[in-house]
């Protein structure tokens, strides 16, 4: 019978193997496109203003996020995971802007979604601004996006890994690291959100020049108030 023919059996196994390889190749190809990536939902200023943040002191103070940018605007990093070496790399990039942001009078802040052991303390050498706790993870919304294990087969992620490694950054695996973060530049008062960078994949950094360009557009609330009074 035909199915007992060794040649037929070998051909069948080759066909199955080729089909499996084809399926794997297609899956790898699709994983490296944006087809399966969740699309970020833009945050409205009113949404950000109403977020509750906590200070990281022994006796934490809870306050509304709008305090961060009400007078002078702000640059805010929503950290995916403080122990992640990719997040530390981006924090260092943003911190390199600190002298120019200081000249503009624009503060630099970060928010984290959890406080585990010494993770935030260990993150501070990379980030030259104040850090606050966003327990409800609102800065990672309105629609939280996650990248799971698919991220480890994306070529862009591996490129980001090697870039950070070559830059001398290291980290650990402590804490939640699948909810993607981002960077915001928010103007003073009701000026609005001037830049909103949502992390597309692990290590998808904001362009520091774009941050600086947006920060230069911030109009301090005091100047805006004086102008309004003279009109």
ABEGO torsion letter per residue (X at the ends): XAAABAAAAAAAAAAAAAAAAAAAAAAAAAAABAAABBBBBBBBAAAAAABBBBBABABBBBBBAAAAAAAAEBBBBBBABAABAAAAAAAAAAAAAAAAAAAAGBBBBBBBABBBEAAAAAAAAABABBBBBBAAGAAAOABBBBBBAAAAABAAAAAAAAAAAAAGBBBBABEBAABBBEBBBBBBEAAEBABBBBBABBGBBBBAAAAAAAAAABBBAAAAAAAAAAX
